[in-house]
Amino acid sequence: MNIRTINIAYTCFIITFAVLIKYLRNMDFSKRLKKIRIEKGLTKGDLAKLIGVHYSQIGRYEEKGAQPSSDVMAKLANALEISTDFLMNGTSDDLANSTLTDKELLNQFKTIEKLSENDKGVVKVFLDAFITKGKLRKLAL
């Protein structure tokens, strides 16, 4: 794999991440909590144990619209490795800062956001192709 291919794949990852952020930003707290919990591969029981509450309380947060105390909110954010601001408000900058520890990657992400829609579309096509290629490789093994 040459450096150009790696750079394209890296850039495409950033575009996909931007789409995810926009999707998550439009959610409310309960939907964000559930989506992130599932993405982390945690059951309600797993998350409940991590933060010291009964698993049914996680269900109340996700399905009944209950709001956790600030202490529990901090524990949720810590367990899910995200910020409380993102969990409550869904801000994309905070999610990017809390999720991306690679500052170069974060800077590239911010640069890609400024590209024209056409250029973003090209990057998305490359990303889709790169992801598909990786999936096909795994199937072939």
N, C-alpha and C positions, 0 to 999 in steps of 0.2 A: 504494500500500500504506500503510495507516495504522499508527500507532504500536502500537496494540493487537495487530494482526496480527503485527507484527515481534516484539513481546514474547512472544506465544504461540509463534511459530516458534523463537525463541531458547530458550525454556523447553523446548520439545519436543526440541531438539537435545541439551540436557543430559540428558534422560531416556534418549535413545538411547545417549548416551555411557555412562551408568550401566550399562545392559544389557551393553554391550561390555566394560566393566571387569569385571563379574561373570563373564562368559564367560571372559575372558582369565585371571582370577585362578585359575580352576579347572584351568588347564593346567600342565603341567610345563615345564621349561626348553626342551627341544627343540621342543615344540609352540608355545610362545610365540615362540621365535626364528623358526621357519618362518612363522608367521602374520604377524608384524610385518614380516619381510623381504618377503613377498609384498604386504602392504598398502602398503609403501613403493615397490613396483614394481621391486624389485631381484632379479636372478638370483643364484644362488649365486656365480657368477663375479664379478658386480658387487660383492657384499658382500665377497668374498675380497680383491679388489683394494683396496677401501677400508681393510681392516684389515691387509693385508700377509701373507695366508696363501694356500695353494693352495685352489682351489675345492672339491676333494674333502674338505678339512677341514670346510668348512661342512656338507657332507653327513654327515660323521661326527657333528657336533653335533646335526643335525636328525633323523637317522634311526637312528643307532647308540647314542645316549645318551652320547657322549663329552662330557666337561666341559672347557671351555677354562680356561687359566691365568687368574689374576686380571688380568694385563696384557691378554690377548686379550679377556677379558670386558669390560674398560673400553673397549677399541677397538670392540667390537661395540655396546655401549650408545651410545657416541658416534656411530658411523656410523648407527645406527637412530634417533638422537635421543630416546632413552629413558634411564632410570636403570639402573644395574647392579642395584639392589635389585629393581626391577620385573622385570628380565630373569631374575634368579635366583629370586625369591620370589613375584612376581606381586602385590605389594601395590597395592591400588587407590588409596590416598591418594598414594603416590609417583608412580603413573602419571598421575594427575590433575594433580599439581604439575608434572611434567616435560612434559606434553603441553599443558596449558592455560596460556598465558602471560597471558591476560586474567583478571586477578584478580576482576573483577566476575562474569565467567562462572563462575569456580571457586566463588565464594561462592553464586551462584544454584544451581549444581549441588548444593552441600552442603545448601542450603535445600530443594530439591526432594526430596532423599533422605528428608527428615523428613515429607513429606506422607503422607496416608493412601493406602492402596492404590487406593481409588476415585479420588482426585484424580490420582494418578500415571497411572491408566488414561486419564483424560480428556486429560491432557497428551500421552500416547502417541498417542491418536486424532488430536489436532491435528497432531502431528508427522508421522504417516503421511500425513495429508491434504496437508500442506504439501509434503512430499517428492514425493508423487504428482503434485501440481500442477506442481512444477518439472520433473519428468520429462516430463509431457505437453507443457509449453511447449517443451522442447528438441526433442521429436518433431515439433512443429508447425512448427518453424523450418526 
